[in-house]
Amino acid sequence: MDLIARVAKHFEDSAQTKQQAIEQMAAPIAAAIETMTNSLINGGKILACGNGGSAGDAQHFAAELIGRFEAERHELAAIALTTDSSILTAVANDYSFSQIFSKQVRGLGHAGDVLLAISTSGNSANVVEAIKAAHQAEMHVVALTGKGGGQIGEMLRDSDIHLCVPAERTARIQETHLLTIHCLCDGIDALLLGVE
């Protein structure tokens, strides 16, 4: 087995997936940046959720907003709904795993806030329920998916923003999700700080 060639193929496939995503995703990412920035300016917050690697992405996003991305600025209101083990285990135990995010959205979310809903397949039941709760609360929804968007793609409203990576392989979708998160963070900072 040629491990160097195998590694190189991963790099090539990742770069190709990102190149193919530019045309489809650049405009909706820009729209998501504007939606998120407007919410933050108006006293709103961004709630982020996902499972597995997507949970890590939700936490990464919240950390960049509370701390900083690349420029110094004041703290921005963002919460990863994936981190409180007492809430997650209590809700999963007393209700069901599909409710671990939706109950937090109902408890923490308000009209004008944003839900960043991350699911590589678009079919994560607990993310679907979180979107339903966000809709009930009149929150904005930015969905970060792949594989055609799945169930999430079908349930989004016209006012929601769908950032769907045009790929089927989970690793490539997750790599593009991370780039998208960095684009969101950079764009929010650029609008808040007046960067050209």
C-alpha positions in Angstrom: 0.0 0.0 0.0 1.3 3.4 -1.0 0.3 5.5 2.1 1.8 8.7 0.6 -0.4 8.4 -2.5 -3.4 7.6 -0.3 -2.8 10.7 1.8 -2.3 12.8 -1.3 -5.7 11.6 -2.7 -7.4 12.9 0.4 -5.9 16.3 0.0 -6.9 16.3 -3.7 -10.4 15.1 -3.1 -10.9 17.7 -0.3 -9.7 20.5 -2.5 -11.8 19.4 -5.4 -14.9 19.2 -3.2 -14.3 22.7 -1.9 -13.8 24.1 -5.5 -17.0 22.5 -6.6 -18.9 23.9 -3.7 -18.0 27.6 -4.4 -20.6 28.3 -7.0 -23.4 26.7 -5.1 -22.5 27.9 -1.6 -20.9 31.3 -1.8 -24.2 33.3 -2.1 -26.1 31.4 0.7 -23.0 31.7 3.0 -23.1 35.5 2.4 -26.8 35.5 3.2 -26.1 33.6 6.4 -23.4 36.0 7.4 -25.8 38.9 7.0 -28.6 37.1 8.9 -26.3 36.2 11.8 -24.7 39.6 12.0 -28.1 41.4 12.0 -29.3 39.1 14.8 -26.2 39.8 16.9 -26.5 43.6 16.3 -30.1 43.5 17.4 -29.3 41.7 20.7 -29.9 38.2 19.4 -27.8 35.1 19.8 -26.8 32.1 17.8 -27.5 28.6 19.0 -25.6 25.8 17.3 -26.1 22.1 17.4 -25.0 18.8 15.7 -23.9 15.3 16.5 -20.4 13.8 16.5 -18.1 15.8 14.3 -20.9 18.3 13.8 -21.1 18.7 17.6 -17.4 19.6 17.4 -18.2 22.1 14.7 -21.0 23.7 16.7 -18.6 24.1 19.6 -15.8 25.5 17.3 -18.2 28.1 15.9 -19.4 29.2 19.4 -15.8 29.4 20.6 -14.8 31.6 17.7 -17.7 34.0 18.4 -17.3 34.2 22.2 -13.5 34.4 21.9 -12.2 35.7 18.6 -11.7 34.4 15.1 -8.7 36.4 13.6 -9.4 39.9 14.9 -9.9 41.4 18.3 -13.5 42.5 19.0 -16.0 42.2 21.7 -17.6 38.9 22.6 -20.5 37.7 20.5 -23.5 35.8 21.8 -23.2 32.1 20.7 -24.0 28.9 22.5 -23.2 25.3 21.5 -26.2 23.2 22.6 -23.8 20.1 22.6 -21.8 20.8 25.7 -23.9 20.5 28.9 -23.8 16.9 29.8 -26.4 17.2 32.5 -29.0 18.7 30.2 -28.1 16.2 27.4 -28.3 13.1 29.6 -31.4 14.3 31.5 -33.4 15.0 28.4 -32.2 11.9 26.6 -33.0 9.8 29.7 -36.3 11.4 30.7 -37.7 12.1 27.2 -35.7 10.9 24.2 -32.4 11.6 22.4 -34.3 13.3 19.6 -35.3 16.1 22.1 -31.8 17.0 23.4 -31.5 20.1 21.3 -35.2 21.1 20.8 -35.8 21.5 24.5 -32.7 23.8 24.7 -34.0 25.8 21.7 -37.3 26.3 23.4 -35.7 27.3 26.7 -33.0 29.6 25.3 -34.2 30.7 21.9 -36.2 33.8 21.1 -37.7 35.4 18.0 -34.8 36.9 16.0 -32.2 34.5 17.3 -30.4 32.1 14.8 -30.2 28.4 15.0 -27.1 26.9 13.2 -28.3 23.4 12.6 -25.5 21.0 11.4 -26.0 17.6 10.0 -23.9 16.0 7.3 -26.7 13.7 6.1 -29.5 16.2 6.7 -31.4 13.5 8.6 -30.3 13.8 12.2 -33.5 13.4 14.2 -32.5 15.7 17.1 -31.4 18.4 14.6 -34.7 18.1 12.8 -36.5 18.6 16.1 -34.4 21.6 16.9 -35.3 23.2 13.6 -39.0 22.6 14.4 -38.6 24.3 17.8 -36.7 27.2 16.1 -39.6 27.7 13.7 -42.1 27.7 16.5 -40.0 30.4 18.2 -39.7 32.5 15.0 -36.0 32.1 14.9 -33.9 32.2 11.8 -32.5 28.8 10.7 -29.2 28.3 9.0 -28.8 24.6 8.1 -25.4 23.2 7.2 -25.8 19.8 5.5 -24.6 17.6 2.7 -25.8 14.6 0.7 -28.6 16.7 -1.0 -29.9 18.0 2.4 -32.0 15.0 3.4 -35.0 15.6 5.6 -33.7 19.0 6.8 -33.5 20.3 3.2 -37.2 19.3 2.7 -38.4 21.0 5.9 -36.7 24.4 5.6 -38.8 27.5 5.0 -38.2 30.1 2.3 -36.8 32.4 5.0 -34.3 29.8 6.1 -30.8 29.5 4.6 -29.6 26.1 3.4 -25.8 25.6 3.1 -25.7 22.2 1.4 -22.3 20.8 0.5 -22.6 19.1 -3.0 -20.9 15.9 -1.9 -21.8 12.4 -0.6 -18.7 11.4 1.4 -19.0 12.4 5.1 -15.4 13.4 5.5 -15.5 15.7 2.5 -18.7 17.3 3.8 -17.3 17.8 7.2 -14.1 19.4 5.8 -16.2 21.8 3.8 -18.4 22.5 6.8 -15.3 23.7 8.7 -14.4 26.0 5.9 -17.9 27.3 5.8 -17.8 28.0 9.6 -14.6 29.9 9.1 -16.3 31.9 6.3 -19.2 32.7 8.6 -16.8 33.8 11.4 -14.8 35.9 9.0 -17.8 37.5 7.4 -19.4 38.4 10.7 -16.2 40.1 11.9 -15.9 41.9 8.5 -19.4 43.3 8.8 -19.0 44.2 12.5 -15.6 45.7 12.2 -16.1 47.4 8.8 -13.3 45.5 7.1 -13.1 45.7 3.3 
